[in-house]
Amino acid sequence: MAHWLTRQSTIRRLWQVSLALLALLVLAGALVEQHPHFGIDAVFAFPAWYGFGACIVLIVIAKAIGLLLKRPDSYYPPEREPGDD
């Protein structure tokens, strides 16, 4: 029997609940009085799209660093088995 977190129905339900919660939090931002310090942070749902954009930028940077640091599969010598002398 599969673990409950690996079932397709559970994963779908978690996505639905997470997206609904995120939507409610963004809509709740409209009910709170905003005190913007800069012009751009007065835009509706600024924390949501700013956080999403920052996440995308971090992923792109991580991928670029991965390309720079990647080593070929043959970089390390093969492991020796015990008794191979």
C-alpha positions as CSV (number, residue, x, y, z in Angstrom):
1,M,0.0,0.0,0.0
2,A,1.3,3.4,-1.0
3,H,2.1,6.1,1.6
4,W,-0.7,8.6,1.9
5,L,1.5,11.5,0.7
6,T,2.4,9.7,-2.5
7,R,-1.1,9.0,-3.6
8,Q,-2.2,11.1,-6.7
9,S,-5.5,12.1,-5.0
10,T,-3.6,13.4,-1.9
11,I,-1.2,15.4,-4.1
12,R,-4.0,16.9,-6.1
13,R,-5.8,17.9,-2.9
14,L,-2.7,19.5,-1.4
15,W,-2.3,21.6,-4.5
16,Q,-5.9,22.6,-4.4
17,V,-5.8,23.6,-0.7
18,S,-2.4,25.4,-1.2
19,L,-3.6,27.4,-4.1
20,A,-6.9,28.3,-2.4
21,L,-5.0,29.4,0.7
22,L,-2.6,31.6,-1.4
23,A,-5.6,33.2,-3.2
24,L,-7.3,33.9,0.1
25,L,-4.1,35.5,1.5
26,V,-3.7,37.7,-1.6
27,L,-7.4,38.8,-1.4
28,A,-7.0,39.4,2.4
29,G,-4.3,41.9,1.5
30,A,-7.0,44.1,0.0
31,L,-8.7,44.3,3.4
32,V,-5.6,45.5,5.2
33,E,-4.5,49.2,5.1
34,Q,-1.2,49.4,3.2
35,H,1.5,51.8,4.2
36,P,3.8,51.8,1.1
37,H,7.3,53.3,1.4
38,F,8.1,53.2,-2.3
39,G,5.8,53.8,-5.3
40,I,5.8,50.2,-6.5
41,D,4.9,48.5,-3.2
42,A,1.5,50.3,-3.4
43,V,0.5,48.0,-6.2
44,F,-2.1,45.4,-5.4
45,A,-0.6,42.0,-4.3
46,F,2.9,43.4,-4.4
47,P,4.3,40.9,-1.9
48,A,2.8,38.0,-3.9
49,W,4.2,38.8,-7.3
50,Y,7.5,40.2,-5.8
51,G,8.1,36.9,-4.0
52,F,7.2,34.9,-7.1
53,G,9.6,37.0,-9.2
54,A,12.3,36.6,-6.7
55,C,11.9,32.9,-6.6
56,I,12.1,32.7,-10.4
57,V,15.3,34.8,-10.3
58,L,16.9,32.6,-7.7
59,I,16.1,29.5,-9.7
60,V,17.7,31.0,-12.8
61,I,20.8,32.0,-10.8
62,A,21.0,28.5,-9.3
63,K,20.8,26.9,-12.8
64,A,23.5,29.2,-14.1
65,I,25.8,28.4,-11.1
66,G,25.1,24.7,-11.7
67,L,26.2,25.0,-15.3
68,L,29.5,26.7,-14.2
69,L,30.2,24.2,-11.5
70,K,29.1,21.0,-13.2
71,R,31.7,18.3,-13.7
72,P,31.7,15.5,-16.3
73,D,30.7,12.0,-15.1
74,S,34.3,10.9,-15.7
75,Y,35.7,13.6,-13.4
76,Y,36.3,11.3,-10.5
77,P,38.2,8.1,-10.8
78,P,36.0,4.9,-10.4
79,E,35.7,3.6,-6.9
80,R,37.8,0.6,-6.1
81,E,36.3,-2.4,-4.6
82,P,37.8,-3.7,-1.3
83,G,40.5,-6.3,-2.1
84,D,41.4,-4.6,-5.5
85,D,45.1,-3.9,-5.0
